[in-house]
């Protein structure tokens, strides 16, 4: 599903990533841990095509995105990658339902198909009775589940999560952790999670530890 080879990235004189290799199979759940500044988020952004590496290549679903121009890359990202962030980044003026639909509208999927899919996902995430509520009317856990629904609407090849439970209380955190594995079971979803939460990290098929821009350890469940 994902092949990253010899990925490097620098910002000015600071080299953040120092030649990372990673292969991820379809349906795998991978966690990435490490101290702040280890390069975890930078690596996730490169895997998600939000940033291009200085050297090396990333192949997602048989596509080497170095060959794509900015417009093609935006389309590829919209169709193949779902993002879940610590701060859900929902649009406050839109309802939960509308927030979920927006990426599929951008992809020009037929409206009837989009709205049916959105309702199905929100139902799966136990949010059917909250679809007409705006983000400010939802709990933190509900907001994050809406963000997960939005990430899934275009049937992405991979779901990338950056500290997804970092802003949640213990109850909602536990529910979100379970949700990731429910998604893998139901949709065979490939998931990569950057986290400081060791409980979540240990649940993954593989837990990678980054230090000083390199992957220095790998543990399998």
Sine and cosine of phi, psi and omega as CSV:
sin_phi,cos_phi,sin_psi,cos_psi,sin_omega,cos_omega
0.00,0.00,-0.72,0.69,0.01,-1.00
-0.73,-0.69,0.72,-0.70,0.07,-1.00
-0.74,-0.67,0.91,-0.42,0.06,-1.00
-0.93,-0.37,0.75,-0.66,-0.08,-1.00
-0.77,-0.64,0.85,-0.53,0.17,-0.99
0.79,0.61,0.73,0.68,-0.06,-1.00
-0.97,0.23,0.83,-0.55,0.12,-0.99
-0.82,-0.57,0.47,-0.88,0.03,-1.00
-0.41,-0.91,0.76,-0.65,0.04,-1.00
-0.79,-0.61,0.50,-0.87,0.17,-0.99
-0.85,-0.53,0.97,-0.23,-0.12,-0.99
0.91,0.42,-0.79,-0.62,0.00,-1.00
-1.00,0.08,-0.09,1.00,-0.06,-1.00
-1.00,-0.05,0.91,-0.41,0.06,-1.00
-1.00,0.01,0.91,-0.41,-0.10,-1.00
-1.00,0.01,-0.64,0.77,0.03,-1.00
-0.86,-0.50,0.68,-0.73,-0.19,-0.98
-0.80,-0.60,0.79,0.61,0.08,-1.00
1.00,0.01,0.92,0.39,-0.06,-1.00
-0.99,-0.14,0.70,-0.71,0.12,-0.99
-0.89,-0.45,0.67,-0.74,0.04,-1.00
-0.39,-0.92,0.75,-0.66,0.15,-0.99
-0.90,-0.44,0.72,-0.69,-0.01,-1.00
-0.80,-0.60,0.80,-0.60,0.01,-1.00
-1.00,0.08,0.38,-0.92,0.08,-1.00
-0.87,0.49,0.72,-0.70,0.03,-1.00
0.99,0.11,0.00,1.00,0.04,-1.00
-0.98,0.18,0.55,-0.84,0.17,-0.98
-0.92,-0.39,0.88,-0.47,-0.06,-1.00
-0.90,-0.43,0.73,-0.69,0.15,-0.99
-0.93,-0.37,0.53,-0.85,0.03,-1.00
-0.80,-0.60,0.85,-0.53,-0.01,-1.00
-0.84,-0.54,0.18,-0.98,0.01,-1.00
0.49,-0.87,0.29,-0.96,-0.01,-1.00
-0.91,0.41,0.36,-0.93,0.10,-1.00
-0.84,0.54,0.69,-0.73,-0.02,-1.00
1.00,-0.01,0.02,1.00,-0.02,-1.00
-0.97,0.26,-0.31,0.95,0.01,-1.00
0.95,-0.30,0.16,0.99,-0.10,-1.00
-0.88,0.48,-0.79,0.61,-0.05,-1.00
-0.92,0.38,-0.62,0.79,0.05,-1.00
-0.86,0.50,-0.69,0.72,0.01,-1.00
-0.90,0.43,-0.66,0.75,0.01,-1.00
-0.90,0.44,-0.63,0.78,0.02,-1.00
-0.90,0.43,-0.58,0.81,0.04,-1.00
-0.94,0.33,-0.67,0.74,0.08,-1.00
-0.88,0.48,-0.54,0.84,-0.01,-1.00
-1.00,0.02,0.11,0.99,0.03,-1.00
0.92,0.39,0.23,0.97,0.05,-1.00
-0.98,0.22,-0.32,0.95,0.03,-1.00
-0.59,-0.80,0.60,-0.80,0.02,-1.00
-0.99,-0.10,0.62,-0.78,0.04,-1.00
-0.95,0.31,0.40,-0.92,0.12,-0.99
-0.94,0.33,-0.65,0.76,0.03,-1.00
-0.62,-0.78,0.32,-0.95,-0.02,-1.00
1.00,-0.05,0.00,-1.00,-0.02,-1.00
-0.59,-0.81,0.42,-0.91,0.09,-1.00
-0.82,-0.57,0.81,-0.58,0.05,-1.00
-0.93,-0.38,0.84,-0.54,0.02,-1.00
-0.84,-0.55,0.83,-0.55,0.00,-1.00
0.79,0.61,0.69,0.73,0.04,-1.00
0.94,0.34,0.21,0.98,0.04,-1.00
-0.92,-0.40,0.85,-0.53,0.13,-0.99
-1.00,0.06,0.95,-0.30,-0.18,-0.98
-0.96,0.28,-0.05,1.00,0.11,-0.99
-0.89,0.45,-0.41,0.91,-0.06,-1.00
-0.99,0.15,-0.10,1.00,-0.09,-1.00
-0.99,-0.13,0.64,-0.77,0.14,-0.99
-0.98,0.19,0.04,-1.00,-0.12,-0.99
-0.88,0.48,-0.64,0.77,0.00,-1.00
-0.93,0.38,-0.70,0.72,0.03,-1.00
-0.90,0.43,-0.61,0.80,-0.01,-1.00
-0.92,0.40,-0.65,0.76,0.03,-1.00
-0.88,0.48,-0.66,0.75,0.03,-1.00
-0.91,0.40,-0.68,0.73,0.02,-1.00
-0.87,0.48,-0.69,0.72,0.01,-1.00
-0.88,0.47,-0.71,0.71,-0.02,-1.00
-0.88,0.48,-0.58,0.81,-0.11,-0.99
-1.00,-0.01,-0.32,0.95,-0.15,-0.99
-0.85,-0.53,-0.26,0.97,-0.13,-0.99
-0.76,-0.65,0.77,-0.64,0.10,-1.00
-0.94,-0.33,0.64,-0.77,-0.05,-1.00
-0.88,-0.48,0.67,-0.74,0.16,-0.99
-0.77,-0.64,0.83,-0.55,-0.06,-1.00
-0.94,-0.35,0.25,-0.97,0.05,-1.00
-0.86,0.51,-0.72,0.69,0.08,-1.00
-0.98,-0.18,0.93,-0.37,-0.30,-0.96
-0.79,0.61,-0.44,0.90,0.05,-1.00
0.86,0.52,0.60,0.80,0.15,-0.99
-0.97,0.26,0.48,-0.88,0.02,-1.00
-0.99,0.13,0.89,-0.45,-0.18,-0.98
-0.91,0.40,-0.38,0.92,-0.06,-1.00
-1.00,0.10,-0.13,0.99,-0.03,-1.00
-0.94,-0.34,0.44,-0.90,0.06,-1.00
-0.95,0.30,0.17,-0.98,0.07,-1.00
-0.83,0.55,-0.72,0.70,-0.01,-1.00
-0.86,0.51,-0.72,0.69,-0.01,-1.00
-0.91,0.41,-0.65,0.76,0.04,-1.00
-0.86,0.51,-0.66,0.76,-0.02,-1.00
-0.93,0.38,-0.61,0.79,-0.07,-1.00
-0.96,0.30,-0.46,0.89,-0.19,-0.98
-0.81,0.58,-0.75,0.66,-0.01,-1.00
-0.87,0.50,-0.55,0.83,0.01,-1.00
-0.97,0.26,-0.55,0.83,0.11,-0.99
-0.88,0.47,-0.67,0.74,0.01,-1.00
-0.88,0.48,-0.59,0.81,0.03,-1.00
-0.97,0.23,-0.03,1.00,0.03,-1.00
0.89,0.45,0.55,0.84,0.13,-0.99
-0.95,0.31,0.62,-0.79,0.02,-1.00
-0.80,0.60,0.69,-0.73,-0.13,-0.99
-0.83,0.55,-0.70,0.72,-0.03,-1.00
-0.86,0.50,-0.68,0.74,0.00,-1.00
-0.92,0.40,-0.66,0.75,0.01,-1.00
-0.87,0.50,-0.76,0.64,-0.12,-0.99
-0.94,0.34,-0.57,0.82,0.08,-1.00
-0.90,0.43,-0.69,0.72,0.00,-1.00
-0.91,0.42,-0.66,0.75,0.00,-1.00
-0.87,0.49,-0.69,0.72,0.01,-1.00
-0.90,0.43,-0.63,0.78,0.01,-1.00
-0.90,0.44,-0.71,0.70,-0.02,-1.00
-0.92,0.40,-0.70,0.71,0.00,-1.00
-0.89,0.45,-0.57,0.82,0.07,-1.00
-0.92,0.40,-0.71,0.71,0.03,-1.00
-0.85,0.52,-0.55,0.84,-0.03,-1.00
-1.00,-0.03,0.22,0.98,0.05,-1.00
0.88,0.48,0.66,0.75,-0.02,-1.00
-0.85,-0.53,0.27,0.96,-0.07,-1.00
-0.85,0.53,-0.56,0.83,-0.04,-1.00
-1.00,0.04,0.12,0.99,-0.04,-1.00
-0.86,-0.52,0.12,0.99,-0.17,-0.99
-0.91,0.41,-0.45,0.90,-0.03,-1.00
-1.00,-0.08,0.10,1.00,0.01,-1.00
-1.00,0.00,0.60,-0.80,0.09,-1.00
-0.99,0.11,0.33,-0.94,-0.08,-1.00
-0.79,0.62,-0.62,0.78,-0.01,-1.00
-0.91,0.41,-0.25,0.97,0.01,-1.00
-0.99,-0.15,0.06,1.00,-0.05,-1.00
-0.94,-0.35,0.47,-0.88,0.11,-0.99
-0.95,0.32,0.20,-0.98,0.02,-1.00
-0.86,0.50,-0.66,0.75,0.02,-1.00
-0.91,0.41,-0.63,0.78,0.03,-1.00
-0.92,0.40,-0.66,0.75,0.03,-1.00
-0.87,0.49,-0.66,0.75,-0.03,-1.00
-0.94,0.34,-0.56,0.83,0.07,-1.00
-0.93,0.37,-0.58,0.81,0.10,-0.99
-0.89,0.46,-0.65,0.76,0.03,-1.00
-0.89,0.46,-0.61,0.79,0.06,-1.00
-0.91,0.42,-0.69,0.72,0.03,-1.00
-0.86,0.51,-0.70,0.72,0.03,-1.00
-0.87,0.49,-0.64,0.77,-0.01,-1.00
-0.92,0.40,-0.42,0.91,-0.08,-1.00
-1.00,-0.06,-0.21,0.98,-0.23,-0.97
-0.87,0.49,-0.50,0.87,-0.02,-1.00
-0.99,-0.15,0.33,0.94,-0.01,-1.00
0.78,0.63,0.85,0.52,-0.10,-1.00
-0.92,0.40,0.48,-0.88,0.09,-1.00
-0.91,0.42,-0.57,0.82,-0.04,-1.00
-0.60,-0.80,0.58,-0.81,0.08,-1.00
-0.95,-0.31,0.84,-0.54,0.00,-1.00
-0.94,-0.34,0.79,-0.61,-0.05,-1.00
-0.81,-0.58,0.81,-0.59,-0.01,-1.00
-0.93,-0.36,0.96,-0.28,-0.04,-1.00
0.75,0.66,0.80,0.60,-0.14,-0.99
-0.91,0.42,-0.44,0.90,-0.02,-1.00
-0.96,-0.30,0.17,0.99,-0.09,-1.00
-0.92,0.39,-0.32,0.95,-0.05,-1.00
-0.93,-0.37,0.28,0.96,-0.09,-1.00
-0.93,-0.38,0.45,-0.89,0.12,-0.99
-0.96,0.27,0.12,-0.99,-0.16,-0.99
-0.88,0.47,-0.61,0.79,-0.02,-1.00
-0.91,0.41,-0.76,0.64,-0.01,-1.00
-0.93,0.38,-0.53,0.85,0.05,-1.00
-0.89,0.46,-0.72,0.70,0.00,-1.00
-0.89,0.46,-0.66,0.75,0.01,-1.00
-0.90,0.43,-0.66,0.75,-0.01,-1.00
-0.92,0.40,-0.65,0.76,0.02,-1.00
-0.86,0.51,-0.71,0.70,0.03,-1.00
-0.89,0.45,-0.56,0.83,-0.02,-1.00
-0.88,0.47,-0.66,0.75,-0.02,-1.00
-0.84,0.54,-0.65,0.76,-0.04,-1.00
-0.98,0.19,-0.43,0.90,0.15,-0.99
-0.91,0.41,-0.62,0.79,0.02,-1.00
-0.90,0.43,-0.64,0.76,0.03,-1.00
-0.90,0.43,-0.67,0.75,-0.03,-1.00
-0.93,0.38,-0.67,0.74,-0.08,-1.00
-0.98,0.18,-0.68,0.74,-0.14,-0.99
-0.93,-0.38,0.01,1.00,-0.13,-0.99
0.80,0.60,0.67,0.74,-0.10,-0.99
-0.97,0.25,0.73,-0.69,0.13,-0.99
-1.00,0.09,0.77,-0.64,-0.12,-0.99
-0.70,-0.72,0.73,-0.68,0.13,-0.99
-0.85,-0.53,0.81,-0.58,-0.12,-0.99
-0.84,-0.55,0.84,-0.54,0.20,-0.98
-1.00,-0.04,0.81,-0.59,-0.10,-1.00
-0.44,-0.90,0.46,-0.89,0.20,-0.98
-0.99,-0.14,-0.07,1.00,-0.07,-1.00
-1.00,0.08,0.97,-0.26,-0.09,-1.00
-0.93,0.38,-0.47,0.88,0.05,-1.00
-0.88,0.47,-0.72,0.69,0.05,-1.00
-0.91,0.41,-0.69,0.72,-0.05,-1.00
-0.85,0.53,-0.65,0.76,-0.05,-1.00
-0.95,0.30,-0.30,0.96,0.02,-1.00
-0.97,0.23,-0.32,0.95,-0.09,-1.00
-0.95,0.32,0.34,-0.94,0.08,-1.00
-0.88,0.47,-0.65,0.76,0.07,-1.00
-0.70,-0.71,0.67,-0.74,0.08,-1.00
-0.91,-0.42,0.89,-0.45,-0.02,-1.00
-0.98,-0.20,0.70,-0.72,0.07,-1.00
-0.95,-0.30,0.80,-0.60,0.06,-1.00
-0.97,-0.26,0.59,-0.81,0.07,-1.00
-0.51,-0.86,0.80,-0.60,0.09,-1.00
0.79,0.62,0.70,0.71,0.12,-0.99
0.99,0.16,0.20,0.98,0.00,-1.00
-0.71,-0.70,0.42,-0.91,0.18,-0.98
-1.00,0.08,0.88,-0.47,-0.11,-0.99
-0.94,-0.34,-0.16,0.99,-0.02,-1.00
-0.40,-0.92,0.50,-0.87,0.07,-1.00
-0.62,-0.78,0.80,-0.60,0.05,-1.00
-0.86,-0.51,0.71,-0.70,0.05,-1.00
-0.98,-0.22,0.61,-0.79,-0.01,-1.00
-0.97,0.24,0.00,0.00,0.00,0.00
